[in-house]
Amino acid sequence: MPSKLMTPGVYIEEKNAFPSSAVAVETAVPVFIGYTQKADWNGKSLLEKPTRITSFAEYVERFGEGFHARFSIEDPDPKVKQETFTLGDSQKIVKINDKNTAYMFNSIRLFYANGGGPCYILCVGTYGDGTNGLEIKVDDFIGSADKVDPFELLKKEFEPTLVVIPDAIALGADCYTSIYTKVLSHCANMQSRFGIFDLAKQLPAEDTATVVGLFREKIGVMALNYGAAYYPWVKAAIVQPSEITFENLDAKIDLETTLPEAAAIEVVKNFKKVATPDENNKRNFHQALKATSPTYVHILEEIRAKLNELPPSGAMAGLYTTVDNSRGVWKAPANVSVSSVNAPTVNVSSEGQESLNVDVLAGKSINVIRSFPGIGTLVWGGRTLDGNSQDWRYINVRRTLIMIEQSLKLAARAYVFEPNDANTWITIKSMMVNFLTNLWKQGALAGSAPEQAFDVQIGLGATMTPTDILDGKMLITVKVAIVRPAEFIVITFQQQMQQS
């Protein structure tokens, strides 16, 4: 309607009847930080640029294939119990070469195998064809005078809600103090993200107490409620037999002297006569060895088993997405099956999990992935690293509150610089009450009525003083009762006297 009515006529004025609405933000959009084969798209570099993808095909298109790791054949240590295979008349093991470890590619595959969706990829370095190996450096993840801090880049991205760094664990326990603490600090500063952490791979000579104790000592005590750790690693079924060839063996290994079968030795001799073998020669050589040498097949299967031993963070990011989409972020991401996984690398018993789930000293809970006969591999824990806190003990409580905070924060942004008076207060309160009521109806908040599930306070005398209004402050207090998981179910049985 015109601001001044000077011409005779009929004027129409429309007024909004309903308050603004708050929309729940996305809760499971992980950002994977690590090394890729390449990082380019349409002639533009994607190195150190957070890139959003929606499928594994997009990842391959922009970031290439996995690292082509090489293995050596060695004698086992008789003092250490480990899996071996028979080669001729002796027992051998396969061992990955130095600077040949990378978990990013297969972690992405596990992510999508477990229901993953949109995610971000932040490449901190490329390995190309892998001929020169891959040196994983701490500075690539935390920045230095010569390297960009990837977390400074992530501050400019508002969509990611999970942080996953599968390649960092290749450093072993060295990544705890520098990288993992950096992730926790970043998530706490952003107040919109949650870290998923791996523990170092347990070596045959180590036990669970050693691996877990080192993690708890080095992870510190700051911002523990913004992260969760998972143990042990998993034996996945991601890497297929067709992906492993003789090229995964160290160049120093001579198959002519290694393989015992006479037919296979003849195949190797014929292949050596080819001056510059092309891809077709290599493919025929590989197929001929498979047909003539069961030992060769066993060696490749041992290599595949080693490549399929992966940190669980990628799979957990996928499960977070699955649970959020099917049930909601308020459902604990636990008691769910891990897809494309045969078994955990370490079998943890119920008694063995006690000290992992409940840390009486510092509360640094470790969520265990366990194998149950007839059921499969399940995630059997839903605690944050702040496991002794009544506020932030559970992952779903921490992540649900992140979702509520960020949703209401974005919705309230529209009222910045609006008059700080009763009309604005009523509008904002109605918006927040409607949003929280919908969450209560979906089961995110506990209580038989909305009044028991949440409370929103705003106004002069309730949350603000006249001085606050003069200072331009609009103070709002929101209380929510978030549902918590039934972690311990106790059923009491008792006999009673016969009644008749």
C-alpha positions as CSV (number, residue, x, y, z in Angstrom):
1,M,0.0,0.0,0.0
2,P,1.3,3.5,-0.7
3,S,2.8,5.3,2.3
4,K,0.6,8.3,1.6
5,L,-3.1,8.1,0.7
6,M,-3.8,11.1,-1.6
7,T,-5.6,9.7,-4.6
8,P,-9.2,8.4,-4.0
9,G,-9.5,4.7,-4.7
10,V,-9.3,1.2,-3.2
11,Y,-5.9,0.0,-1.9
12,I,-4.8,-3.6,-1.0
13,E,-2.4,-4.3,1.9
14,E,-1.2,-7.8,2.5
15,K,0.1,-8.9,5.9
16,N,2.0,-12.0,6.9
17,A,-0.2,-14.2,9.1
18,F,2.4,-16.7,10.2
19,P,5.7,-16.4,11.9
20,S,9.0,-17.2,10.1
21,S,9.9,-20.9,10.3
22,A,13.1,-22.6,11.4
23,V,14.4,-25.4,9.2
24,A,16.6,-28.2,10.6
25,V,20.1,-28.1,9.1
26,E,21.8,-31.1,7.6
27,T,23.4,-33.3,10.3
28,A,25.5,-35.9,8.4
29,V,27.7,-34.2,5.8
30,P,31.3,-35.3,6.5
31,V,34.4,-33.7,5.2
32,F,37.2,-36.2,4.4
33,I,40.7,-34.9,4.7
34,G,43.6,-36.8,3.2
35,Y,45.6,-37.7,0.1
36,T,44.2,-38.5,-3.4
37,Q,45.6,-39.7,-6.7
38,K,44.8,-36.4,-8.4
39,A,42.9,-33.3,-7.6
40,D,41.5,-31.5,-10.7
41,W,38.3,-30.9,-12.5
42,N,37.8,-29.2,-15.9
43,G,41.4,-28.0,-15.9
44,K,41.1,-26.4,-12.4
45,S,43.0,-27.7,-9.4
46,L,41.1,-29.0,-6.4
47,L,44.1,-29.3,-4.2
48,E,43.4,-27.7,-0.8
49,K,39.9,-26.8,-1.9
50,P,37.0,-28.3,-0.1
51,T,34.9,-30.0,-2.8
52,R,31.4,-31.2,-2.5
53,I,30.5,-34.6,-4.1
54,T,27.4,-36.7,-4.0
55,S,28.6,-40.1,-5.1
56,F,31.6,-42.4,-5.4
57,A,31.6,-41.9,-9.1
58,E,32.1,-38.2,-8.6
59,Y,35.0,-38.9,-6.3
60,V,36.8,-41.1,-8.9
61,E,36.1,-38.5,-11.6
62,R,37.7,-35.7,-9.6
63,F,40.2,-37.4,-7.3
64,G,41.2,-40.6,-9.1
65,E,41.8,-44.1,-7.9
66,G,43.3,-45.6,-4.8
67,F,47.0,-45.8,-3.9
68,H,48.8,-48.8,-5.6
69,A,50.5,-50.2,-2.5
70,R,53.4,-52.7,-2.8
71,F,54.2,-55.6,-0.4
72,S,57.2,-57.7,0.5
73,I,57.3,-61.4,1.5
74,E,59.1,-61.9,4.8
75,D,59.7,-64.6,7.4
76,P,57.4,-64.2,10.5
77,D,58.7,-63.4,13.9
78,P,58.5,-66.6,15.9
79,K,57.9,-64.6,19.1
80,V,54.8,-62.9,17.7
81,K,51.5,-64.7,16.9
82,Q,50.4,-63.6,13.5
83,E,48.6,-64.9,10.4
84,T,50.9,-66.7,8.0
85,F,50.6,-68.6,4.7
86,T,52.5,-71.5,3.3
87,L,55.1,-70.8,0.6
88,G,56.9,-73.9,-0.4
89,D,58.0,-75.6,2.8
90,S,58.0,-72.6,5.0
91,Q,55.6,-70.1,6.5
92,K,55.7,-66.5,5.3
93,I,53.9,-63.2,5.8
94,V,53.2,-60.3,3.5
95,K,54.2,-56.9,4.8
96,I,53.4,-53.5,3.3
97,N,56.4,-51.4,2.2
98,D,57.3,-48.2,3.9
99,K,55.5,-45.1,2.5
100,N,52.9,-47.2,0.9
101,T,50.0,-46.7,3.2
102,A,46.9,-44.6,2.3
103,Y,43.3,-45.2,3.6
104,M,41.4,-42.3,2.0
105,F,40.1,-44.1,-1.2
106,N,38.9,-47.2,0.6
107,S,37.4,-45.2,3.4
108,I,35.3,-43.4,0.9
109,R,34.2,-46.7,-0.5
110,L,33.2,-47.9,3.0
111,F,31.4,-44.6,3.5
112,Y,29.2,-45.1,0.5
113,A,28.8,-48.9,1.2
114,N,27.3,-48.0,4.6
115,G,24.8,-45.4,3.2
116,G,26.8,-42.3,2.7
117,G,25.5,-39.4,0.8
118,P,26.8,-35.9,0.0
119,C,30.3,-35.2,1.5
120,Y,33.2,-32.9,1.1
121,I,36.7,-33.9,0.0
122,L,39.7,-31.8,1.1
123,C,42.8,-33.0,-0.6
124,V,46.0,-32.1,1.2
125,G,48.3,-33.8,-1.3
126,T,48.4,-36.1,-4.3
127,Y,50.3,-39.3,-4.9
128,G,49.9,-39.8,-8.7
129,D,50.9,-43.3,-9.8
130,G,52.5,-44.0,-6.4
131,T,55.9,-45.0,-7.9
132,N,57.7,-42.8,-5.4
133,G,55.5,-43.9,-2.4
134,L,53.5,-41.6,-0.2
135,E,55.0,-39.7,2.8
136,I,52.2,-38.7,5.2
137,K,53.2,-35.5,7.0
138,V,51.7,-33.9,10.1
139,D,52.1,-30.5,8.6
140,D,49.7,-31.4,5.7
141,F,46.9,-31.7,8.3
142,I,47.6,-28.9,10.7
143,G,49.5,-26.4,8.5
144,S,52.9,-24.8,8.7
145,A,54.9,-21.9,7.3
146,D,54.9,-23.6,3.9
147,K,51.5,-25.4,4.1
148,V,48.0,-24.0,4.3
149,D,46.1,-25.0,7.4
150,P,43.1,-27.1,6.1
151,F,41.0,-26.2,9.1
152,E,41.3,-22.5,8.2
153,L,39.9,-23.5,4.8
154,L,37.0,-25.4,6.5
155,K,36.0,-22.4,8.5
156,K,34.6,-20.9,5.3
157,E,32.4,-23.9,4.6
158,F,29.2,-24.0,6.6
159,E,27.7,-27.3,5.4
160,P,30.1,-30.0,6.8
161,T,29.0,-31.4,10.1
162,L,31.5,-34.3,10.5
163,V,35.3,-34.4,10.3
164,V,37.0,-37.6,9.2
165,I,40.7,-38.0,8.6
166,P,41.4,-41.6,7.8
167,D,44.9,-41.1,6.3
168,A,46.2,-39.5,9.6
169,I,46.1,-42.7,11.5
170,A,48.9,-44.1,9.2
171,L,51.1,-42.0,11.4
172,G,50.1,-44.2,14.4
173,A,50.0,-42.6,17.8
174,D,51.8,-39.5,16.5
175,C,48.6,-38.1,15.1
176,Y,46.8,-38.0,18.4
177,T,48.5,-35.0,20.0
178,S,48.8,-32.9,17.0
179,I,46.0,-33.8,14.5
180,Y,43.2,-35.2,16.6
181,T,43.4,-32.4,19.2
182,K,43.3,-29.9,16.3
183,V,40.1,-31.5,15.1
184,L,38.5,-31.3,18.5
185,S,39.5,-27.7,18.9
186,H,38.1,-26.9,15.4
187,C,34.8,-28.5,16.1
188,A,34.4,-26.7,19.4
189,N,35.2,-23.4,17.9
190,M,32.8,-23.9,15.0
191,Q,30.1,-25.4,17.3
192,S,28.7,-27.2,14.3
193,R,30.9,-30.2,13.8
194,F,31.7,-33.5,15.3
195,G,34.9,-35.6,14.9
196,I,35.1,-39.3,14.2
197,F,38.4,-40.8,15.2
198,D,40.3,-44.0,14.7
199,L,42.8,-45.7,17.1
200,A,46.1,-46.8,15.7
201,K,46.3,-50.2,14.1
202,Q,46.9,-52.9,16.7
203,L,50.1,-54.7,15.8
204,P,50.4,-58.5,16.5
205,A,52.8,-57.8,19.3
206,E,50.4,-55.3,21.0
207,D,47.4,-55.8,23.2
208,T,44.2,-53.7,23.6
209,A,45.3,-52.0,26.8
210,T,48.5,-50.7,25.1
211,V,46.7,-49.2,22.1
212,V,43.8,-47.7,24.1
213,G,46.1,-46.4,26.9
214,L,48.3,-44.5,24.4
215,F,45.3,-42.9,22.8
216,R,43.9,-41.8,26.1
217,E,47.2,-40.3,27.3
218,K,47.8,-38.3,24.1
219,I,44.3,-37.1,23.2
220,G,44.3,-34.5,26.0
221,V,41.2,-33.2,27.9
222,M,40.0,-30.3,25.8
223,A,36.7,-30.3,23.9
224,L,36.3,-34.1,24.3
225,N,32.5,-33.9,23.8
226,Y,33.0,-32.9,20.2
227,G,34.4,-36.3,19.1
228,A,34.0,-40.1,19.3
229,A,36.6,-42.8,18.9
230,Y,36.1,-46.3,17.5
231,Y,38.1,-49.5,18.0
232,P,39.2,-51.9,16.5
233,W,39.9,-51.7,12.8
234,V,37.7,-53.8,10.5
235,K,38.3,-56.6,8.0
236,A,36.4,-55.1,5.0
237,A,35.3,-56.6,1.8
238,I,35.9,-53.5,-0.3
239,V,39.1,-54.5,-2.2
240,Q,38.2,-57.1,-4.7
241,P,40.5,-59.9,-6.0
242,S,40.5,-58.4,-9.5
243,E,42.2,-55.3,-8.1
244,I,45.4,-57.2,-7.0
245,T,48.1,-58.3,-9.4
246,F,51.8,-59.1,-9.5
247,E,52.4,-55.3,-9.6
248,N,51.4,-55.2,-6.0
249,L,54.6,-57.1,-5.2
250,D,57.8,-55.4,-4.4
251,A,60.0,-55.1,-7.5
252,K,62.8,-57.0,-5.7
253,I,60.7,-60.1,-5.5
254,D,61.7,-62.6,-8.2
255,L,58.7,-64.8,-9.0
256,E,60.9,-67.3,-10.8
257,T,62.6,-68.2,-7.6
258,T,59.6,-67.6,-5.3
259,L,56.9,-69.7,-6.9
260,P,57.4,-73.5,-6.6
261,E,55.2,-74.6,-9.5
262,A,57.2,-75.6,-12.7
263,A,54.5,-74.3,-15.0
264,A,54.5,-71.0,-13.3
265,I,58.3,-70.7,-13.5
266,E,58.1,-71.2,-17.3
267,V,55.5,-68.4,-17.5
268,V,57.7,-66.1,-15.6
269,K,60.7,-66.9,-17.9
270,N,58.7,-66.2,-21.0
271,F,57.5,-62.9,-19.5
272,K,61.0,-61.8,-18.8
273,K,61.9,-62.1,-22.4
274,V,59.5,-59.3,-23.3
275,A,61.6,-56.1,-23.4
276,T,58.9,-53.5,-22.7
277,P,55.7,-55.3,-21.7
278,D,52.5,-53.3,-22.3
279,E,49.2,-53.6,-20.4
280,N,48.0,-56.5,-22.5
281,N,51.3,-58.4,-21.8
282,K,50.9,-57.7,-18.1
283,R,47.2,-58.8,-18.1
284,N,48.0,-62.1,-19.9
285,F,51.0,-62.7,-17.5
286,H,48.7,-62.2,-14.5
287,Q,46.1,-64.6,-15.8
288,A,48.6,-67.2,-16.7
289,L,50.1,-67.2,-13.2
290,K,46.7,-67.5,-11.7
291,A,46.0,-70.5,-13.9
292,T,49.3,-72.3,-13.2
293,S,50.2,-71.3,-9.6
294,P,47.9,-71.8,-6.6
295,T,50.8,-70.2,-4.5
296,Y,50.5,-67.0,-6.6
297,V,46.8,-66.9,-5.9
298,H,47.5,-67.4,-2.1
299,I,50.0,-64.5,-2.1
300,L,47.5,-62.2,-3.8
301,E,44.8,-63.2,-1.4
302,E,47.1,-62.3,1.5
303,I,47.8,-58.9,0.0
304,R,44.0,-58.3,-0.5
305,A,43.4,-59.2,3.1
306,K,46.0,-56.7,4.3
307,L,44.5,-54.0,2.0
308,N,41.1,-54.7,3.4
309,E,42.2,-54.0,7.0
310,L,40.8,-50.5,7.3
311,P,40.2,-47.9,10.0
312,P,36.5,-47.8,10.9
313,S,35.9,-44.0,10.6
314,G,34.8,-44.1,7.0
315,A,32.2,-46.7,7.7
316,M,31.0,-44.9,10.8
317,A,30.5,-41.7,8.8
318,G,28.3,-43.7,6.5
319,L,26.3,-45.2,9.4
320,Y,25.8,-41.7,10.9
321,T,24.2,-40.7,7.6
322,T,22.1,-43.8,7.5
323,V,20.8,-43.5,11.0
324,D,20.2,-39.7,10.6
325,N,18.2,-40.3,7.4
326,S,16.1,-43.2,8.7
327,R,15.6,-42.4,12.3
328,G,17.0,-38.9,13.1
329,V,20.1,-37.5,14.6
330,W,18.6,-38.1,18.0
331,K,18.9,-41.9,17.5
332,A,22.3,-43.2,18.8
333,P,24.5,-44.5,16.0
334,A,24.9,-47.8,17.7
335,N,23.5,-51.4,17.6
336,V,23.7,-51.1,13.8
337,S,25.3,-53.4,11.3
338,V,28.5,-52.4,9.5
339,S,28.1,-53.3,5.8
340,S,31.0,-54.6,3.6
341,V,32.8,-55.7,6.7
342,N,33.5,-59.4,7.5
343,A,34.7,-59.0,11.0
344,P,36.7,-56.7,13.3
345,T,40.4,-57.2,13.3
346,V,40.3,-57.9,17.1
347,N,37.6,-59.8,18.9
348,V,36.6,-57.9,22.0
349,S,34.6,-59.7,24.7
350,S,31.9,-58.2,26.9
351,E,34.3,-58.2,29.8
352,G,37.1,-56.6,27.6
353,Q,34.8,-53.8,26.6
354,E,34.1,-52.7,30.2
355,S,37.2,-50.6,30.6
356,L,36.8,-49.3,27.0
357,N,33.2,-48.1,27.4
358,V,33.7,-46.7,30.9
359,D,36.9,-44.9,31.8
360,V,36.7,-44.2,35.5
361,L,39.8,-42.0,35.5
362,A,39.2,-39.5,32.7
363,G,36.0,-40.6,31.0
364,K,37.5,-41.1,27.6
365,S,35.2,-43.7,26.3
366,I,36.1,-45.9,23.3
367,N,33.2,-47.3,21.2
368,V,33.8,-50.9,20.3
369,I,32.9,-52.7,17.0
370,R,32.1,-56.3,17.9
371,S,31.2,-59.4,16.0
372,F,28.1,-61.4,17.3
373,P,27.5,-65.0,16.1
374,G,24.5,-65.2,13.8
375,I,24.1,-61.4,13.7
376,G,27.2,-59.9,12.2
377,T,29.5,-57.0,12.9
378,L,27.7,-54.3,15.0
379,V,28.7,-51.0,16.5
380,W,28.4,-51.6,20.2
381,G,28.9,-48.2,21.7
382,G,27.5,-44.7,21.5
383,R,29.6,-42.5,23.7
384,T,31.6,-39.4,23.1
385,L,35.1,-39.0,24.4
386,D,33.6,-37.2,27.3
387,G,32.1,-40.3,28.7
388,N,31.8,-39.3,32.3
389,S,29.9,-36.1,31.6
390,Q,26.2,-36.2,32.4
391,D,25.6,-33.5,29.7
392,W,27.7,-34.8,26.8
393,R,28.1,-38.5,27.5
394,Y,26.2,-39.7,24.4
395,I,26.9,-39.0,20.7
396,N,23.3,-38.4,19.8
397,V,22.8,-35.8,22.6
398,R,25.8,-33.8,21.4
399,R,24.9,-34.0,17.7
400,T,21.2,-33.3,18.4
401,L,22.0,-30.1,20.3
402,I,24.4,-29.1,17.5
403,M,21.5,-29.4,15.1
404,I,19.1,-27.4,17.3
405,E,21.6,-24.7,17.9
406,Q,22.6,-24.2,14.3
407,S,19.0,-24.4,13.1
408,L,17.7,-21.7,15.5
409,K,20.9,-19.6,14.9
410,L,20.2,-19.5,11.2
411,A,16.5,-18.8,11.7
412,A,17.2,-16.0,14.2
413,R,19.6,-14.3,11.8
414,A,16.6,-12.7,10.0
415,Y,15.9,-10.6,13.1
416,V,19.3,-9.0,13.5
417,F,18.7,-5.2,13.6
418,E,14.9,-5.7,14.0
419,P,13.3,-3.6,16.8
420,N,14.2,-5.1,20.2
421,D,10.6,-4.9,21.4
422,A,7.7,-7.2,22.4
423,N,6.5,-7.7,18.9
424,T,9.8,-9.1,17.8
425,W,10.1,-11.2,20.9
426,I,6.7,-12.8,20.4
427,T,7.6,-13.6,16.7
428,I,10.9,-15.2,17.6
429,K,9.5,-17.2,20.5
430,S,6.6,-18.5,18.3
431,M,9.1,-19.5,15.6
432,M,11.3,-21.4,18.1
433,V,8.4,-23.0,19.9
434,N,7.0,-24.3,16.5
435,F,10.4,-25.8,15.6
436,L,10.9,-27.5,18.9
437,T,7.3,-28.8,18.9
438,N,7.9,-30.5,15.6
439,L,11.1,-32.1,17.0
440,W,9.1,-33.3,20.0
441,K,6.5,-34.9,17.7
442,Q,9.3,-36.7,15.8
443,G,10.7,-38.1,19.1
444,A,13.8,-36.0,19.4
445,L,12.7,-34.5,22.8
446,A,11.6,-36.3,25.9
447,G,8.3,-35.5,27.6
448,S,4.6,-36.4,27.5
449,A,3.8,-32.8,26.5
450,P,5.7,-30.0,24.8
451,E,5.9,-28.1,28.1
452,Q,7.9,-31.0,29.5
453,A,10.2,-31.3,26.5
454,F,11.4,-27.7,26.1
455,D,11.1,-24.2,27.3
456,V,11.8,-20.9,25.5
457,Q,12.2,-17.7,27.4
458,I,12.6,-14.2,26.0
459,G,11.6,-10.7,27.1
460,L,12.2,-7.9,29.5
461,G,12.4,-9.1,33.0
462,A,12.7,-12.8,31.9
463,T,16.0,-12.8,30.1
464,M,16.9,-9.2,29.6
465,T,17.3,-6.0,31.6
466,P,16.7,-2.5,30.3
467,T,20.5,-2.1,30.2
468,D,20.7,-5.2,27.8
469,I,18.2,-3.5,25.5
470,L,20.2,-0.3,25.5
471,D,23.3,-2.3,24.7
472,G,21.5,-3.8,21.7
473,K,21.3,-7.3,23.2
474,M,18.4,-9.7,22.6
475,L,18.9,-12.6,25.0
476,I,17.0,-15.9,24.5
477,T,17.1,-18.9,26.8
478,V,16.2,-22.3,25.3
479,K,16.0,-25.5,27.4
480,V,15.5,-28.9,25.8
481,A,15.2,-32.4,27.2
482,I,16.9,-34.5,24.6
483,V,16.2,-38.3,24.5
484,R,19.0,-40.5,25.7
485,P,19.8,-44.0,24.7
486,A,18.9,-47.0,26.9
487,E,22.5,-48.1,27.2
488,F,22.0,-50.6,30.0
489,I,18.8,-52.7,30.1
490,V,18.3,-54.7,33.3
491,I,15.5,-57.3,33.5
492,T,14.8,-58.6,37.0
493,F,13.4,-62.1,37.4
494,Q,12.0,-63.4,40.7
495,Q,10.0,-66.5,41.5
496,Q,6.7,-66.2,43.2
497,M,4.5,-68.6,45.2
498,Q,2.0,-70.7,43.5
499,Q,-1.4,-69.0,43.7
500,S,-3.7,-71.9,43.2
